[in-house]
């Protein structure tokens, strides 16, 4: 193990202005030279959107543009250009999203997340974005917005050549005229997240249905207006799928339900309400596009042999992949031969995450952070781990990275040694998948039930400063596993549930990528049980590599965070009081958080069933609303919403639709 030497003249580029990028910028920039007291690194952060905040930044302009195009036309568009030629990169957030993580797990070291308004346990999208804006304020001199990274390329000298496009540049006549520049950096941190890479199942017929505009991905879901009066099937059973189904259910009735296709009931970490307007069905086996008197429709064949006809739209909550096509590294041949190929030779570099890897992982990372093959480990990724505590973990991982680059934390000398943890992790993933394939009855998903009393019952305040709560024990956790579902609490961006793609191309575990019949076991009665063997050459066999949140046996997120934290504190003892603790108590509080989610849903049940978007507070007649503390305009996500009259008319339309369908549903029930 050696410490990496630093050069005070080194420049660092952080790509991405979301939570991961901002805390990385803070942690790298605050390191000082022990001798001179000056910053160790010259750090700059670039963000392609006009404001920092990542998925938590909601833009009314972008939303209006998406609505004008309709979800049918926005699928796969990233960015979307407006009439002036300005690019818009939509956040996957939807109208009035409410978070699903307690403030204590959204807090960066030395910067407390304030309690949500009105005594609510979970913050709103605006409150989370406001926290990030406040955190970013002292860092503003090092942040450039409206700057897109086009290419990052490893050079033979170990530096990184970065191509940037500045979209804020305007021509003399005021038109958007992006300025392209090229600059070399000593080190690069990719903190751009993964929401550019929605995953679409490979179910037969889906491509045809997608091409006809019948299939939408949750990445492009903003509200339920386009699904009013339509027959809709939602695929998936994590936070985004549950939430979207709940929104659409308000526009439906028991006799005209929204369908939800999933393999299993929702996990405890994704609690949701029961709703008779949501009908659960099995997995989709095949999509068919059918011409009807009303236009193109989809016919869905299910695995149980039944089918759903005349489907208007299928909404996929099938997750996202890890893919960064703009990152190019030296090829192994070039690296091993120390080739002197000229810098412009395309054969010299390769994509780090090529299309054939299909977004299942970022390869060759030491500790899910450092690109191991670079001699000076000068390329890093923050935010790759699918985490229960992504804000906290981004703080830990970026502090660890800063310590390594400052020469205070040691890492293995040889590339092979740096890749050893990747080899062990892959072996664990493959072994776990084979065990699940051959013993499905024993397959378990991360147990999210508390193992000790609720911390709030013991008088410990939650991160939002609320009073003690009686969480009703594990019974609440058992309720969360019921099959009839409605509203989840949030998008899942900070939850680790939907951020990783679904467990297979169909959204669930299958035998795809499995080589059956290669092994057998004599059961003692002459019967031979065929053991399924995972095809480890199939990229999908690596699915879940970065999902430490659901791992055990030495690979759990808790152990991962605790080890990194210990190394940080050894190098910087004073951080022991600032960094979040990674221990059993944290894990127990995390599990009780899911019980609290279920409680919150039960408390707001009637409100959620009739007005999940909290549109202008119209169902509550100016009484207190979910996470909103002011007049009508504050019930909407963005402060400038009321200036857009077209959007207000859309809201009025949706309100009328909700009134109508609610009345129809009540009449049907009667």
C-alpha positions as CSV (number, residue, x, y, z in Angstrom):
1,X,0.0,0.0,0.0
2,X,1.3,3.4,-1.0
3,X,0.2,6.9,-0.7
4,X,-0.5,8.8,-3.9
5,X,1.8,11.9,-4.2
6,X,0.1,15.2,-5.0
7,X,1.2,18.2,-6.9
8,X,-0.2,21.6,-5.7
9,X,-0.6,22.7,-9.3
10,X,-2.9,19.8,-10.2
11,X,-6.3,20.6,-11.6
12,X,-9.4,18.6,-10.9
13,X,-12.7,18.6,-12.9
14,X,-15.9,17.4,-11.2
15,X,-18.6,16.5,-13.7
16,X,-22.1,16.9,-12.4
17,X,-23.8,19.4,-10.0
18,X,-26.1,17.1,-8.2
19,X,-25.7,15.9,-4.6
20,X,-22.7,13.7,-5.4
21,X,-20.9,16.4,-7.4
22,X,-21.4,19.2,-4.8
23,X,-20.2,17.3,-1.8
24,X,-17.2,16.1,-3.8
25,X,-16.4,19.7,-4.8
26,X,-16.6,20.7,-1.1
27,X,-14.5,17.8,0.2
28,X,-11.7,18.2,-2.5
29,X,-11.5,22.0,-2.3
30,X,-11.3,22.2,1.5
31,X,-8.1,20.2,1.7
32,X,-5.1,22.4,2.6
33,X,-1.4,21.8,2.3
34,X,0.1,21.2,5.8
35,X,3.1,23.4,5.1
36,X,1.6,26.4,3.1
37,X,-2.0,26.2,4.2
38,X,-3.1,26.7,0.6
39,X,-5.6,24.4,-1.2
40,X,-4.1,21.2,-2.4
41,X,-6.2,21.2,-5.6
42,X,-7.5,23.6,-8.1
43,X,-11.1,22.2,-8.4
44,X,-13.8,23.2,-10.9
45,X,-17.3,21.7,-11.2
46,X,-19.3,21.8,-14.4
47,X,-23.1,21.3,-14.7
48,X,-24.9,21.1,-18.0
49,X,-28.2,22.5,-16.7
50,X,-28.7,26.1,-15.7
51,X,-28.8,25.3,-12.0
52,X,-27.2,22.8,-9.6
53,X,-29.3,20.2,-7.8
54,X,-29.3,17.2,-10.1
55,X,-32.5,15.2,-10.0
56,X,-33.8,17.5,-7.3
57,X,-33.8,20.6,-9.6
58,X,-37.2,21.0,-11.2
59,X,-37.5,23.4,-14.1
60,X,-40.9,24.8,-15.2
61,X,-39.5,25.7,-18.6
62,X,-38.4,22.1,-19.2
63,X,-41.7,20.7,-17.9
64,X,-43.6,23.0,-20.2
65,X,-41.5,21.9,-23.1
66,X,-42.1,18.3,-22.3
67,X,-45.8,18.8,-21.9
68,X,-46.0,20.5,-25.3
69,X,-44.3,17.5,-27.0
70,X,-46.2,14.9,-25.0
71,X,-44.6,11.8,-23.5
72,X,-45.1,9.9,-26.8
73,X,-42.5,12.2,-28.4
74,X,-40.1,12.7,-25.5
75,X,-39.1,9.1,-25.1
76,X,-35.4,8.7,-25.6
77,X,-34.8,12.5,-26.1
78,X,-31.9,13.8,-24.1
79,X,-31.6,16.7,-24.3
80,X,-34.8,18.3,-25.6
81,X,-34.3,21.5,-27.6
82,X,-36.6,24.4,-27.4
83,X,-37.4,26.8,-30.3
84,X,-34.4,28.9,-29.5
85,X,-32.0,26.0,-29.8
86,X,-31.5,25.8,-26.0
87,X,-31.0,22.2,-24.7
88,X,-33.1,21.0,-21.7
89,X,-32.1,17.9,-19.7
90,X,-35.2,16.8,-17.8
91,X,-35.0,15.6,-14.3
92,X,-36.7,12.3,-13.7
93,X,-38.6,14.0,-10.9
94,X,-42.4,14.4,-11.3
95,X,-44.9,17.1,-10.2
96,X,-44.7,17.8,-6.5
97,X,-42.5,14.8,-5.7
98,X,-42.2,14.1,-2.0
99,X,-39.0,12.6,-0.7
100,X,-38.8,9.1,0.9
101,X,-35.7,9.5,3.1
102,X,-35.5,11.2,6.5
103,X,-33.4,14.4,6.8
104,X,-30.7,12.7,8.9
105,X,-29.9,10.5,5.9
106,X,-29.8,13.5,3.5
107,X,-27.3,15.5,5.6
108,X,-23.8,16.2,4.5
109,X,-21.1,16.5,7.3
110,X,-21.1,19.9,9.0
111,X,-24.2,21.0,7.1
112,X,-27.5,19.9,8.8
113,X,-30.6,19.3,6.7
114,X,-33.3,21.5,8.3
115,X,-36.6,19.9,9.5
116,X,-39.3,19.8,6.9
117,X,-42.2,22.3,7.2
118,X,-45.4,21.6,9.1
119,X,-43.9,18.8,11.2
120,X,-43.7,16.5,8.1
121,X,-41.2,13.6,8.4
122,X,-40.1,13.6,4.8
123,X,-39.0,16.7,2.8
124,X,-40.5,17.9,-0.4
125,X,-38.5,18.1,-3.7
126,X,-38.3,21.9,-3.2
127,X,-37.0,21.5,0.4
128,X,-34.3,19.1,-0.8
129,X,-33.3,21.4,-3.6
130,X,-33.2,24.4,-1.3
131,X,-30.8,22.4,1.0
132,X,-28.5,21.7,-2.0
133,X,-28.6,25.3,-3.1
134,X,-27.6,26.5,0.4
135,X,-24.8,23.9,0.4
136,X,-23.6,25.1,-3.0
137,X,-23.6,28.8,-2.2
138,X,-20.1,29.1,-0.7
139,X,-18.8,27.0,-3.6
140,X,-20.2,29.1,-6.4
141,X,-16.8,30.6,-7.5
142,X,-15.8,27.0,-8.5
143,X,-19.1,26.1,-10.3
144,X,-19.9,26.7,-14.0
145,X,-23.5,25.9,-15.1
146,X,-24.7,25.4,-18.7
147,X,-21.5,23.5,-19.5
148,X,-21.9,20.1,-21.1
149,X,-19.0,17.6,-21.1
150,X,-18.8,16.1,-24.6
151,X,-15.7,13.8,-24.1
152,X,-13.2,12.8,-21.5
153,X,-10.1,11.1,-22.9
154,X,-7.2,9.6,-21.2
155,X,-3.8,10.8,-22.5
156,X,-0.6,8.9,-22.7
157,X,0.9,11.2,-20.1
158,X,-1.8,10.3,-17.6
159,X,-3.7,13.5,-17.8
160,X,-7.3,13.8,-19.2
161,X,-8.3,15.8,-22.2
162,X,-11.9,17.1,-21.8
163,X,-14.1,18.6,-24.5
164,X,-16.6,21.1,-23.1
165,X,-19.6,22.8,-24.7
166,X,-20.7,26.1,-23.1
167,X,-24.4,26.5,-23.9
168,X,-24.6,29.9,-22.2
169,X,-22.7,31.5,-25.1
170,X,-24.9,33.7,-27.4
171,X,-24.2,35.1,-30.8
172,X,-24.4,38.9,-31.5
173,X,-28.1,38.5,-32.5
174,X,-28.9,36.8,-29.2
175,X,-29.2,33.2,-30.6
176,X,-27.8,30.2,-28.7
177,X,-24.3,29.7,-30.0
178,X,-22.5,27.0,-28.0
179,X,-18.8,27.5,-27.5
180,X,-16.7,24.3,-27.7
181,X,-13.4,24.2,-25.9
182,X,-10.8,21.6,-25.1
183,X,-8.8,21.6,-21.8
184,X,-6.5,19.1,-20.1
185,X,-7.0,18.2,-16.4
186,X,-4.8,16.3,-14.1
187,X,-7.7,14.5,-12.4
188,X,-11.4,14.0,-13.2
189,X,-14.3,13.0,-11.1
190,X,-17.5,11.7,-12.8
191,X,-20.5,12.5,-10.5
192,X,-23.1,12.6,-13.2
193,X,-25.5,9.9,-11.9
194,X,-27.3,7.5,-14.1
195,X,-30.6,9.0,-15.1
196,X,-29.5,9.4,-18.7
197,X,-29.8,5.6,-19.1
198,X,-33.3,4.3,-18.7
199,X,-33.5,0.6,-19.1
200,X,-36.1,-1.0,-21.4
201,X,-36.9,-4.7,-21.0
202,X,-36.1,-7.0,-24.0
203,X,-39.6,-8.6,-23.8
204,X,-40.7,-9.7,-27.3
205,X,-42.6,-7.1,-29.1
206,X,-41.7,-4.2,-26.8
207,X,-39.5,-2.5,-29.4
208,X,-42.4,-2.3,-31.8
209,X,-44.7,-0.9,-29.2
210,X,-42.1,1.6,-28.1
211,X,-41.7,2.7,-31.7
212,X,-45.4,3.4,-32.0
213,X,-45.4,5.5,-28.9
214,X,-47.3,3.1,-26.7
215,X,-44.5,2.5,-24.2
216,X,-43.3,5.2,-21.9
217,X,-40.4,5.1,-19.3
218,X,-40.7,6.5,-15.8
219,X,-37.8,8.8,-16.7
220,X,-40.2,10.9,-18.7
221,X,-43.2,10.7,-16.3
222,X,-44.2,14.1,-15.0
223,X,-47.9,13.8,-14.1
224,X,-50.9,11.7,-15.0
225,X,-52.8,14.1,-17.3
226,X,-51.9,12.3,-20.5
227,X,-53.3,9.0,-19.1
228,X,-56.7,10.3,-18.2
229,X,-59.4,8.1,-19.7
230,X,-56.8,5.7,-21.0
231,X,-56.2,2.0,-20.3
232,X,-52.7,1.9,-18.7
233,X,-50.4,-0.8,-17.5
234,X,-47.6,0.1,-15.1
235,X,-44.6,-2.2,-15.0
236,X,-42.5,-2.5,-11.8
237,X,-43.0,-2.5,-8.1
238,X,-40.6,0.0,-6.6
239,X,-41.1,3.6,-5.6
240,X,-41.6,5.2,-9.0
241,X,-44.0,2.5,-10.3
242,X,-46.0,2.5,-7.1
243,X,-46.3,6.3,-7.1
244,X,-47.3,6.5,-10.8
245,X,-49.9,3.8,-10.4
246,X,-51.4,5.8,-7.4
247,X,-51.5,9.0,-9.5
248,X,-53.2,7.3,-12.4
249,X,-55.6,5.4,-10.1
250,X,-57.2,8.7,-9.1
251,X,-58.3,9.0,-12.7
252,X,-59.8,5.5,-12.7
253,X,-62.3,3.4,-10.8
254,X,-62.7,-0.2,-9.6
255,X,-64.4,-1.1,-12.8
256,X,-61.9,0.8,-14.9
257,X,-58.6,0.1,-13.1
258,X,-55.0,0.9,-13.8
259,X,-53.0,-2.4,-14.1
260,X,-49.7,-3.1,-12.4
261,X,-47.4,-5.8,-13.6
262,X,-44.9,-7.2,-11.2
263,X,-43.4,-10.5,-10.0
264,X,-43.8,-9.9,-6.3
265,X,-45.5,-7.6,-3.8
266,X,-43.6,-4.4,-3.0
267,X,-40.6,-4.7,-0.7
268,X,-40.7,-3.3,2.8
269,X,-38.5,-0.3,1.7
270,X,-41.2,0.7,-0.9
271,X,-44.4,0.8,1.2
272,X,-47.6,1.8,-0.6
273,X,-51.3,1.9,0.1
274,X,-53.9,-0.7,-1.0
275,X,-56.2,0.6,-3.7
276,X,-59.1,-1.2,-5.4
277,X,-58.5,0.9,-8.5
278,X,-55.2,-0.8,-9.0
279,X,-55.3,-4.3,-10.4
280,X,-52.2,-6.4,-10.0
281,X,-51.3,-8.8,-12.8
282,X,-48.4,-11.1,-13.6
283,X,-45.4,-10.6,-15.8
284,X,-45.7,-9.6,-19.4
285,X,-44.6,-12.3,-21.8
286,X,-45.2,-10.5,-25.1
287,X,-46.3,-7.1,-26.5
288,X,-48.4,-6.9,-29.7
289,X,-49.4,-3.7,-31.5
290,X,-53.0,-3.9,-32.7
291,X,-54.9,-1.6,-35.1
292,X,-58.4,-0.9,-33.6
293,X,-61.2,1.4,-34.5
294,X,-59.8,3.8,-31.9
295,X,-56.3,3.7,-33.3
296,X,-53.2,1.8,-32.3
297,X,-53.5,-0.3,-29.1
298,X,-51.3,-2.8,-27.4
299,X,-52.2,-6.4,-26.5
300,X,-50.2,-7.8,-23.6
301,X,-49.8,-11.6,-23.2
302,X,-49.1,-12.5,-19.6
303,X,-47.0,-15.4,-18.3
304,X,-50.1,-17.0,-16.7
305,X,-51.7,-17.3,-20.2
306,X,-54.1,-14.5,-19.8
307,X,-54.0,-11.2,-21.8
308,X,-54.9,-7.5,-21.5
309,X,-56.4,-6.0,-24.6
310,X,-56.9,-2.5,-25.9
311,X,-54.0,-1.0,-23.8
312,X,-53.4,2.6,-24.6
313,X,-50.1,3.0,-22.7
314,X,-47.5,0.9,-20.8
315,X,-45.4,2.9,-18.3
316,X,-42.1,1.2,-17.4
317,X,-40.6,1.7,-14.0
318,X,-37.7,-0.6,-14.9
319,X,-34.8,1.4,-13.6
320,X,-31.6,2.8,-15.0
321,X,-28.1,1.6,-16.0
322,X,-24.6,2.7,-15.4
323,X,-23.2,4.1,-18.7
324,X,-20.9,7.0,-19.4
325,X,-20.3,6.9,-23.1
326,X,-18.3,10.1,-23.0
327,X,-15.5,8.6,-21.0
328,X,-12.6,7.1,-23.0
329,X,-9.6,5.3,-21.5
330,X,-6.4,3.9,-22.9
331,X,-7.0,0.5,-24.4
332,X,-5.3,-2.4,-22.6
333,X,-3.0,-3.0,-25.6
334,X,-1.9,0.6,-25.6
335,X,-1.4,0.6,-21.8
336,X,0.6,-2.6,-21.7
337,X,2.8,-1.7,-24.7
338,X,3.4,1.8,-23.6
339,X,2.5,2.6,-27.2
340,X,3.6,5.9,-28.7
341,X,0.5,6.2,-30.9
342,X,-0.3,9.8,-31.7
343,X,-2.9,11.4,-29.5
344,X,-5.5,11.6,-32.3
345,X,-5.5,7.9,-33.1
346,X,-8.9,6.5,-32.3
347,X,-7.5,3.0,-31.7
348,X,-5.5,4.3,-28.8
349,X,-8.6,4.7,-26.6
350,X,-11.8,2.8,-25.9
351,X,-15.1,3.6,-24.2
352,X,-15.0,2.6,-20.5
353,X,-18.6,1.6,-20.6
354,X,-19.2,0.3,-24.2
355,X,-22.7,-0.5,-25.5
356,X,-22.1,-4.2,-25.3
357,X,-21.8,-3.9,-21.5
358,X,-25.4,-2.7,-21.5
359,X,-25.1,-0.4,-18.6
360,X,-24.8,-3.1,-15.9
361,X,-21.7,-1.7,-14.3
362,X,-18.7,0.6,-14.6
363,X,-15.7,-1.9,-14.9
364,X,-12.2,-1.7,-13.4
365,X,-13.1,0.4,-10.4
366,X,-11.2,0.0,-7.1
367,X,-13.8,0.3,-4.2
368,X,-16.4,1.4,-6.7
369,X,-14.6,4.7,-6.9
370,X,-11.1,4.8,-8.6
371,X,-10.4,3.6,-12.1
372,X,-7.8,1.0,-11.2
373,X,-5.9,0.8,-14.5
374,X,-4.7,4.4,-14.5
375,X,-1.2,4.5,-13.1
376,X,-1.9,7.6,-11.0
377,X,-5.5,6.6,-10.4
378,X,-6.6,10.0,-11.6
379,X,-10.1,9.1,-12.8
380,X,-12.8,8.6,-10.1
381,X,-16.6,8.0,-9.9
382,X,-18.8,9.2,-7.0
383,X,-22.3,7.8,-6.7
384,X,-21.9,4.4,-8.4
385,X,-23.0,2.4,-5.4
386,X,-26.8,1.8,-5.2
387,X,-27.3,3.0,-1.7
388,X,-29.8,3.3,1.1
389,X,-28.1,6.6,2.1
390,X,-26.8,8.2,-1.1
391,X,-26.2,11.6,0.3
392,X,-24.3,10.2,3.3
393,X,-22.4,7.8,1.2
394,X,-21.4,10.4,-1.4
395,X,-19.9,12.4,1.6
396,X,-17.9,9.3,2.8
397,X,-16.7,8.2,-0.7
398,X,-15.6,11.7,-1.7
399,X,-13.8,12.3,1.6
400,X,-12.0,9.0,1.0
401,X,-11.1,10.0,-2.5
402,X,-9.8,13.3,-1.3
403,X,-7.6,11.4,1.2
404,X,-6.2,9.1,-1.4
405,X,-5.4,11.9,-3.9
406,X,-3.9,14.0,-1.0
407,X,-1.5,11.1,-0.2
408,X,-3.0,10.5,3.2
409,X,-4.8,7.2,2.5
410,X,-3.0,4.3,0.9
411,X,-4.2,2.0,-1.9
412,X,-2.6,-1.1,-3.5
413,X,0.4,-0.5,-5.7
414,X,-0.4,-2.9,-8.5
415,X,-3.4,-2.8,-10.9
416,X,-4.1,-6.5,-10.2
417,X,-4.3,-5.8,-6.4
418,X,-6.6,-2.8,-7.0
419,X,-8.9,-5.0,-9.0
420,X,-9.1,-7.7,-6.4
421,X,-12.2,-6.3,-4.7
422,X,-13.9,-6.2,-8.1
423,X,-13.1,-9.9,-8.6
424,X,-14.4,-10.8,-5.2
425,X,-17.6,-8.7,-5.7
426,X,-18.4,-10.3,-9.1
427,X,-17.9,-13.8,-7.6
428,X,-20.3,-12.9,-4.9
429,X,-22.9,-11.6,-7.4
430,X,-22.6,-14.7,-9.6
431,X,-22.8,-17.1,-6.7
432,X,-25.9,-15.3,-5.2
433,X,-27.6,-15.4,-8.6
434,X,-26.9,-19.1,-9.1
435,X,-28.2,-19.8,-5.6
436,X,-31.4,-17.9,-6.3
437,X,-31.9,-19.7,-9.6
438,X,-31.6,-23.1,-8.1
439,X,-33.3,-22.5,-4.8
440,X,-35.9,-19.8,-5.5
441,X,-37.7,-20.6,-2.3
442,X,-34.7,-19.6,-0.4
443,X,-34.0,-16.4,-2.4
444,X,-34.3,-13.4,-0.1
445,X,-34.3,-9.7,-0.7
446,X,-32.7,-7.4,1.8
447,X,-34.6,-7.8,5.0
448,X,-35.9,-4.4,5.9
449,X,-37.6,-5.2,9.2
450,X,-36.2,-3.6,12.3
451,X,-34.2,-5.7,14.7
452,X,-34.4,-3.5,17.7
453,X,-36.8,-1.1,19.3
454,X,-37.7,2.1,17.4
455,X,-35.2,4.8,18.2
456,X,-38.0,7.4,18.4
457,X,-39.8,5.3,21.1
458,X,-36.6,5.5,23.2
459,X,-36.9,9.2,23.1
460,X,-34.3,9.8,20.4
461,X,-35.4,12.5,18.0
462,X,-35.4,11.7,14.3
463,X,-33.4,13.8,11.9
464,X,-36.3,16.2,11.4
465,X,-36.7,17.1,15.0
466,X,-40.1,15.5,15.4
467,X,-41.5,14.3,18.7
468,X,-41.4,10.7,19.8
469,X,-43.5,8.3,17.7
470,X,-45.1,5.0,18.2
471,X,-44.2,3.1,15.0
472,X,-46.5,0.1,15.7
473,X,-43.7,-2.4,15.6
474,X,-43.0,-4.8,12.8
475,X,-46.7,-5.2,11.9
476,X,-46.3,-2.1,9.8
477,X,-43.5,-3.7,7.9
478,X,-45.6,-6.8,7.2
479,X,-48.4,-4.6,5.8
480,X,-45.9,-3.2,3.3
481,X,-45.7,-6.6,1.6
482,X,-49.3,-6.8,0.6
483,X,-50.0,-7.2,-3.1
484,X,-52.7,-4.5,-3.6
485,X,-50.8,-1.3,-3.9
486,X,-51.2,2.4,-4.3
487,X,-49.0,5.3,-3.5
488,X,-45.3,5.1,-2.6
489,X,-43.7,8.1,-0.9
490,X,-41.2,9.2,-3.5
491,X,-39.2,8.8,-6.7
492,X,-36.7,6.4,-5.3
493,X,-33.7,8.5,-6.4
494,X,-32.4,8.5,-2.9
495,X,-33.6,5.1,-1.9
496,X,-31.6,2.5,-3.8
497,X,-34.7,0.7,-4.9
498,X,-35.4,1.8,-8.5
499,X,-32.1,3.4,-9.2
500,X,-30.6,0.1,-10.3
501,X,-32.3,-1.5,-13.3
502,X,-34.7,-4.3,-12.7
503,X,-33.4,-7.7,-12.1
504,X,-33.7,-8.8,-15.7
505,X,-34.6,-7.5,-19.0
506,X,-38.3,-8.3,-18.2
507,X,-38.1,-6.4,-14.9
508,X,-37.7,-9.6,-12.8
509,X,-35.4,-12.5,-12.3
510,X,-35.6,-15.0,-15.2
511,X,-33.4,-17.8,-16.5
512,X,-32.1,-15.5,-19.3
513,X,-28.3,-15.8,-19.4
514,X,-28.5,-19.2,-17.7
515,X,-26.9,-22.3,-19.1
516,X,-29.1,-25.1,-18.0
517,X,-28.3,-28.8,-17.8
518,X,-24.6,-28.7,-17.3
519,X,-24.7,-30.0,-13.8
520,X,-26.8,-32.6,-12.1
521,X,-27.3,-34.1,-8.7
522,X,-28.6,-37.5,-7.8
523,X,-31.5,-37.1,-5.5
524,X,-31.2,-40.7,-4.2
525,X,-34.3,-42.1,-6.0
526,X,-32.9,-42.2,-9.5
527,X,-34.2,-38.7,-10.2
528,X,-31.6,-36.2,-11.4
529,X,-32.1,-32.6,-10.5
530,X,-30.7,-30.3,-13.2
531,X,-28.7,-27.5,-11.7
532,X,-28.9,-24.2,-13.6
533,X,-25.5,-22.5,-14.2
534,X,-25.2,-18.8,-14.8
535,X,-23.6,-17.8,-18.1
536,X,-21.0,-15.5,-16.7
537,X,-20.1,-14.2,-20.2
538,X,-23.5,-12.5,-20.5
539,X,-23.2,-8.9,-19.3
540,X,-26.6,-9.3,-17.5
541,X,-25.0,-11.8,-15.1
542,X,-23.2,-8.8,-13.6
543,X,-26.5,-7.0,-12.9
544,X,-26.5,-5.7,-9.3
545,X,-22.7,-5.3,-9.1
546,X,-23.0,-1.8,-7.6
547,X,-26.1,-2.6,-5.6
548,X,-24.5,-2.9,-2.1
549,X,-27.7,-1.8,-0.5
550,X,-29.1,-5.3,-0.9
551,X,-25.9,-7.3,-0.3
552,X,-24.7,-9.4,2.6
553,X,-21.7,-11.6,3.5
554,X,-19.1,-8.8,3.8
555,X,-20.4,-6.9,0.8
556,X,-23.1,-4.8,2.4
557,X,-23.3,-1.1,2.2
558,X,-23.0,-0.8,6.0
559,X,-19.7,-2.6,6.0
560,X,-18.5,-0.8,2.9
561,X,-19.2,2.6,4.4
562,X,-17.8,1.6,7.8
563,X,-14.4,0.6,6.2
564,X,-14.1,3.7,4.2
565,X,-15.0,5.8,7.2
566,X,-12.4,4.1,9.4
567,X,-9.7,4.9,6.8
568,X,-10.8,8.5,6.6
569,X,-10.7,9.0,10.4
570,X,-7.3,7.4,10.7
571,X,-6.0,10.0,8.2
572,X,-8.1,12.9,9.5
573,X,-9.1,12.2,13.2
574,X,-11.1,15.4,13.5
575,X,-13.6,14.1,11.0
576,X,-14.8,11.5,13.4
577,X,-17.1,14.0,15.0
578,X,-18.5,15.2,11.6
579,X,-19.0,12.1,9.5
580,X,-22.1,10.0,9.8
581,X,-21.7,6.8,11.8
582,X,-21.9,3.6,9.8
583,X,-23.1,1.0,12.4
584,X,-25.9,-1.2,13.5
585,X,-27.8,1.7,15.0
586,X,-27.8,3.4,11.6
587,X,-29.2,0.3,9.9
588,X,-31.9,-0.1,12.5
589,X,-33.0,3.6,12.1
590,X,-33.1,3.0,8.3
591,X,-35.4,0.0,8.8
592,X,-37.7,2.0,11.1
593,X,-37.8,4.7,8.5
594,X,-39.8,2.3,6.2
595,X,-42.3,1.8,9.0
596,X,-42.5,5.5,9.4
597,X,-43.2,5.7,5.6
598,X,-46.1,3.4,6.0
599,X,-47.5,5.4,8.9
600,X,-47.3,8.5,6.9
601,X,-49.2,6.9,4.0
602,X,-51.9,5.8,6.4
603,X,-52.1,9.2,7.9
604,X,-52.6,10.8,4.5
605,X,-54.6,8.0,3.0
606,X,-57.8,9.9,2.0
607,X,-55.8,12.8,0.7
608,X,-53.5,10.7,-1.4
609,X,-56.4,8.7,-2.8
610,X,-58.1,11.9,-4.1
611,X,-55.3,14.4,-4.8
612,X,-51.8,12.8,-4.9
613,X,-50.3,15.8,-6.6
614,X,-51.6,18.3,-4.0
615,X,-52.7,20.5,-6.9
616,X,-53.3,24.0,-5.6
617,X,-54.6,22.4,-2.4
618,X,-58.0,22.2,-4.0
619,X,-59.2,19.1,-2.1
620,X,-58.3,20.5,1.3
621,X,-60.1,23.9,1.0
622,X,-57.0,25.8,2.2
623,X,-56.3,23.6,5.2
624,X,-52.7,22.4,5.8
625,X,-51.3,20.5,2.8
626,X,-48.6,17.9,2.5
627,X,-45.3,19.6,3.1
628,X,-46.7,23.0,2.0
629,X,-47.0,25.9,4.3
630,X,-48.3,28.9,2.4
631,X,-50.8,30.1,-0.1
632,X,-52.1,28.4,-3.2
633,X,-49.0,29.0,-5.3
634,X,-46.8,27.3,-2.7
635,X,-48.7,24.0,-3.2
636,X,-46.9,23.9,-6.6
637,X,-43.4,22.8,-7.0
638,X,-41.8,25.9,-8.5
639,X,-42.0,29.4,-7.4
640,X,-42.6,30.7,-10.9
641,X,-45.3,28.2,-11.8
642,X,-48.2,30.7,-11.7
643,X,-46.6,32.7,-14.6
644,X,-47.3,29.9,-17.0
645,X,-50.9,30.1,-17.9
646,X,-50.9,27.1,-20.2
647,X,-49.7,24.9,-17.3
648,X,-52.4,26.4,-15.0
649,X,-55.0,25.4,-17.6
650,X,-53.6,21.9,-17.6
651,X,-53.9,21.8,-13.9
652,X,-57.5,22.9,-14.1
653,X,-58.2,20.2,-16.6
654,X,-56.7,17.6,-14.4
655,X,-58.7,18.8,-11.4
656,X,-61.9,18.5,-13.4
657,X,-60.9,15.0,-14.5
658,X,-60.2,14.0,-10.9
659,X,-63.6,15.4,-9.8
660,X,-65.4,13.5,-12.6
661,X,-63.6,10.1,-12.2
662,X,-63.9,10.3,-8.4
663,X,-67.6,10.8,-8.7
664,X,-67.8,7.9,-11.2
665,X,-65.8,5.7,-8.9
666,X,-68.1,6.5,-6.0
667,X,-71.2,5.8,-8.1
668,X,-69.7,2.5,-9.3
669,X,-69.0,1.5,-5.7
670,X,-72.5,2.4,-4.6
